[in-house]
Structures are given as structure tokens and as C-alpha cells.
Amino acid sequence: MKIFFQQNCENLILTIKKNKYFLGTILEVIIPLFWFLNFTNGKNILINVFLFISYFALNGFYLGLILKKYLKIRYFFILGILAIFYLISFALSIPIVFYKIAPLYLFIILAIIGIILSLSVQYLFKDKQYDGPSRNTNSGNSNPIPLWWKISFLILFLASLFVLLHSRTSSIIRSPWQEIHPLYIYGYIGLIILVLYLIKLKPKFKIFIFFVILLSLLAHSYVIFPYEAGFGGDKWRHLGAEQWLMEGNIYSPSLFGEKISYKQLGPLKIPEVFLIGNKTSYANLWAGVINLSWLLNISPFWIDIFLCFILSSIFLPFLLYELGKKVFKKREAIYFFILAPLFFFPFQLYGSLTVPTFFGFILFCFSLLLLFSLYQFACREKLSLKYFFLALILPCLFLYFNYVLYLILYLMVFILFIFFYRLLPLLNRSLSTILLIILICFMAIVFPCLDVASGYSQFKSEKLSGTTIKNFGHNLLFSLPIFYRENGFEQDSWLYSGIEENLSSSIFSQIIKWNYFFTPIFWLITIIGFFSFYFWQSKKEIGLIFSLLIIILISQFIGSSFLEGSCLFSKRLILVFSFFLFFSFAAGLSWVVFKKEKLFIFLIIFLGLFSGSSYISGPKFEAVTGNELKAVSYIWQNLKSEDGPYCVIGNTWPLLALEGVSGRQIIAGGFPVYQEYKQPERVQLFENLNSYPHINDFNKALEITGASSCYFMTEERWIRGGKKDIVFNNLKTIIGEPFILGDIYIWHYQ
């Protein structure tokens, strides 16, 4: 037996020596197995972290090698890690959409993906040695970074970080700039000017990206540090859904495990799960948060706070570098392209929040890289275009379980790509122009039509007029909100937030209305960029990007001028509109640097002020306070042992937090929810109890919800007409003394 065991060990060692990937295949089985055992027995966080690093490093390297072979990317390991994360999320999102999930599913997915990648690498590289990354991407003269620059960057970075760390509060604030010290914005402007100065030195891209990452981490922290409970309201709905799924529940509608619901689509009767927008749009995000929560044994609350913060700060710069390398010929343009997100408010804000819009954008951006790269690979290797159509099939498969907006956009990009790269050389000018106009007109009405089809928007009796066009042009010229700000809520514009309020006490924000000064200059730089693209780059790229911008603009014009309601699709084009402007903006700046090198210092100061002014322009939005989160946690602790239905009367935002804390056990306080999340009964009862409370209000709440008892939570700021003493005395007479948690008052009626 001993001899048999020794011989097998020797054979195993010999196999590993002959095939360096064989050990990796063994690890692909061992790591998920040990991970699952640790998950079910003890959940030691250090072991989780070690296995997490091991798995993602190994498979990030394997998948990176495959990406490098076909996409010709330099930073294949970083993008390999990003791709493996989205691949796992995609695999887990399938059972989320069609059935339910369990931890065992995740660990089986890890093993299957790992084994497939290991065997694929063995097959693809069996006759070749890995030769490392190519070295030509950093070619060119590179000057050393001076000591004064390093010291200045370090001092400004640490000082700005210190200021942000001291901005945390549990109080009620509508904007993070209410708590962030006014000196912070000057530190940020100084840092971005320093990073822009690096472009003159032409450093290696990895050095430039390193400092962009540091600056991005700082910039995107501005909505993380001030808020104890995190920023935004929809996050609580997502947290509730994630907790619900993690407990093994089915998120309806589903294909298995419950009665199938159908919808009529013309003559066809199709299961609703294939058509439901929210579930398929959010499934990938939910899967991403859940898989990290299970793998690291960290609460989804913390994953939600930091996930897109990390994706935007660390991975997006590498994605932009690889994409910029496919499009731009000039080195300076790639530098500006990498830095572009820090000039656009939508990226400054959404890059700080874990929301489906931004989570899906990263995958969309990766899909564009795949499209450009596979086309170049097919042309370079003189292969059939069937390889190129992989760039259609693969992203569409992934984007279906992602934010649906990006699936539609990607199909448009693909069609236009075929037109400009394949059909245009074969057609005469007249025919190609007519065909392009038809394509643009058809694509431009897709999103408004989807707005109407969703049921959240409808056409209004508005005729096209000079005033309509003038207002749209004015808003576009000065980066003002294109869509009406419903209920006073912010609708961010494509460059500035569009609030037009001084949110900070800093002098910088109060000097002038910066959007009226910088936005026209931005348009001038962008126009220069389009011309430089035409003469320096490629007419194909400029045609593709310009067509997409026109499609988005027409869609938003139709949505804002002729539709009323939420305009779910048209409004959410803001992020991609900003993104497609990156290209011409970076090209325009590189042209200015090339032609007017003596003005470089003035240019970077101008850009620093520009970035700072868009950064400080928002956001302004309601958020759940730290005390409200503690209050709803207290209510749920008292209710979780009881069977539903439940009744909680409160304001909208705390009830959103309750939905997240309870894992969707209590949705909207237990009250009916109508189209666009309207709750007239709950809102009326909340107003009554904050004005002239009566026992009939509580009895009515119990009748509506079907609950046996009801919680009522409020704050002094919601008391109508300054009648605090009268309202509180009435409530004490009806129910008794409240439970007080900070500035929150909680009553329990039985």
C-alpha cells in the first residue's frame, strides 16, 4: 500500500512537471471544495480572503491569457479578474431569473468555470510558452516624475482624505457637500491639475493609471464617507431583494417553483419571466453582490457601498486604456480618455454608487472592447467574419441578464459598426447616406417607444415648435436638465448635475454659475475633437460615435418634448451620452496640446477648475439617515419573530430601508403599492398622524394591511405647522410614551 501510494505521488509530481497547468486544474477543484467547507463550517473570514485571492488570481490569469490572445490587450490580468467576476455573476443570475439560488450553486459554478478555463488554457497554449505582455505600448520618450510633484501629490492627497474622513454624520443632509469641509474642493482641483501635468511628462501608462486610480478612489469617496447609512433610496430595494434571494426564496415571476404567469405578446403567449424588465435588468447586480457576500462572508450592505466604487476607480481606467488604444493613434488622447470620467458629473456620482445603471455600463464598455478587438483579430488573421459575430452573440447573452438598456444600445452599436466597417466601402455616397439616415431615424425612436410600451410614459398633446427646439438646445448648450424635474427630484444632466444651487459653502462654488462658462467651451473642444478625428484618426470611428450621439440626442428630445411620465429608457441614456463624448473630448484636448503646447499650463488649470465645478455641482437628494436605519432595525427586530402581514407607518425613505433590512419581508410598510410606487393610503395616514392623530387612523391602517398591530415612526421635521406638543400629546393619549432613538420617535399600536 505504501509503495502504491508513493508511486502515485511520484506520477502526480511528474505530470505536474510536464504540464504546468495540471496543478491549476487540481486547484480549481480543491479551492471551491475547501471554500464550501469553510462556508458551511465556521466561515473564517481570513480563510475566505485567502481563497478569494487565490481563486481570482488563478482564474483571472487564465482568462486574461485567453483575452490577451484574441483581444491583444496589455493589462490582461486586471481585465481577466474583472471578466471572471462578471462571468460568475452571469452564471448565478440565470437561476436568480428562472428559479432560486443556494450557496451550493455558487461553489459548483466556481468549480465548473475554473476547470473549463484551466482546460481551455492547456488546449490553447499547449504548443506555446507564455511570452508575457507586449512591451510596445509604453514606447515613446518618458520623463521622470520630479520630486516636487510626488511631495505635492502626497500632501494634497492625504489632506483631502483627512477632510473626507471627518465629514461623516448621522444627521439629515440633502447633499454630501453640506458636511464636507469647503477646503476639500481646492485639494481635489490641485490633485487633478497635478495628474494632468503628468501628460506633459509622458509617463508610462501604468504609472499614469496608478495616479488616476488614487485620484478616482478619493473622488468617488465623497458620497461614501458622509453618509452612515449610504446614499440613495433604490439601494434598499436591491438590498431587500438580495437578502430575500440569499434566504432561498423565489423572486417572482419565475419559470420553476411556482405557478407560471404569462403575458400576451401579439399572437404569442409567453412566460412573464422572459419579458419582465426589472428582474432581468437587476439580476446581474444582485448576483454580483450575493456572490461577494457569500464568498467573503461580508454583509450585502457593505458590498453594496463599495462594489461600484471599486469597479469605477480601479477597473474602469484599465478598460478605458484598452479601448482608447483601439481607437486613438495619439498618446496624449489616450491619457485624456483615461481621465475623462472625472470631468462628467454622471460618472463622478454613479461611479460612487452601486446601481444597475453603472454596474451594467462596465459590462457594456467591456462588450465594446470585445467588438473592436474581435473585428481587428478577424481582419488580422484573415479569418471568416463568423468569428466577428461572436462579438454579437457573447455580449448579447451576457447583456440580457444585465441592464436591458445596454442590450438595446449594444445591438445598435453592432448594426452601425457593420454599416461603417463593412457596408460603407461597398456603397456609393448617395445610397450610404440614405441608409444611414434611415438607420438613425429608426434607432432614435426605439427608446421613446419603449418608454410608452413600459406603461410608465405616454404621448402628450404637444406640437413641434420653435420654442421646444430652442429650450432643448439651451439646456444642451449649458448642461441643464433635459427632462422635467418631477417632485423636485434631481434629474442629472450629462456634464453638470443641473441643480443650479450652491451646495457647498466654499467660495469656489459661489463665484459664478460654472456650467454657463465651461459647457460652451467644452462644446468647442468637442467640435475640434470631431474634426481632429476626421483628419488624424479614422472616418469610421467618427461616423460611428457621431451617429450614436445623434441617436441619443433625438431620443432625449422626443422623450422630453412629447412624452409625459417617467421616460425610463430615454432618461437613462445620460450616462452613455457622456461616455460617447469622451472620445471627441479626448481627441480635442490632444489636438490643443499638439498645436498649442505653450498653453499647456493654462489648459490644465482650466481643466482642473472645470472638473472641480462639475464635481461640486451635485448631488442633492434625500437619503436614509443613520438614526433612521437604527430605527427600522429596531422595528424589524421586534417584528421578525411574528408572522405577517405587517403594518409600519412612516415616511418613504425609512420604509425603503426597512424593506432592505427585513429582506423584503416588509415592503412599503405593508401597504398597497400602485404604479410608479405610489401609496396614497400610507401617505395620507402618515400626514394625518403628523397633523391631527386619531385612533381611527391606526384602525384604518390595520384594516388596510390586515396586520394585528402597527408601528408609527416620525421625526420633528415631519410635524405639520409646528404643532409638536399637540401631536405628541394626542399620540401619548392614544398609545402611550414613544420609544426615542436619536431624533426618531416610535409608537406601537396594538
CORRAFEN-V777052 format. One line per field, one symbol per residue. ss: DSSP state (a for helix, b for strand, c for the rest). A space follows every 50 residues. Layout:
ss->???
//
This chain:
ss->caaaaaaaaaaaaaaaaacccaaaaaaaaaaaaaaaaaaaccccaaaaaa aaaaaaaaaaaaaaaaaaaaaccccaaaaaaaaaaaaaaaaaaaaaaacc ccaaaaaaaaaaaaaaaaaaaaaacccccccccccaaaccccccccaaaa aaaaaaaaaaaaaaacccbccccccaaacccccaaaaaaaaaaaaaaaaa acccaaaaaaaaaaaaaaaaaaacccbccccccaaaaaaaaaaaaacccc cccccccccccbbbbccbbbbaaaccaaaaaaaaaaaaaaaaaaaaccca aaaaaaaaaaaaaaaaaaaaaaaaaaacccaaaaaaaaaaaaacaaaaaa cccccaaaaaaaaaaaaaaaaaaaaaaaaacccccccccaaaaaaaaaaa cccaaaaaaaaaaaaaaaaaaaaaaaccaaaaaaaaaaaaaaaaaaaaaa aaacccbbbccccccaaaaaaaaaaaaccccccccaaacccccccccccc cccccccaaacccaaaaaaaaaaaaaaaaaaaaaaaccaaaaaaaaaaaa aaaaaaaaaaaabbbccaaaaccaaaaaaaaaaaaaaaaaaaaaacaaaa aaaaaaaaaaaaaaaccccccccccaaaaaaaaaaaaaaccccccccbbc caaaaaaaaaaccccccaaaccccaaaccaaaaaaaaaacccccaaaaaa aaaaaccccbbbbbbaaacaaacaaaaaaaaaaaccccbbbccbbbbbbc
//
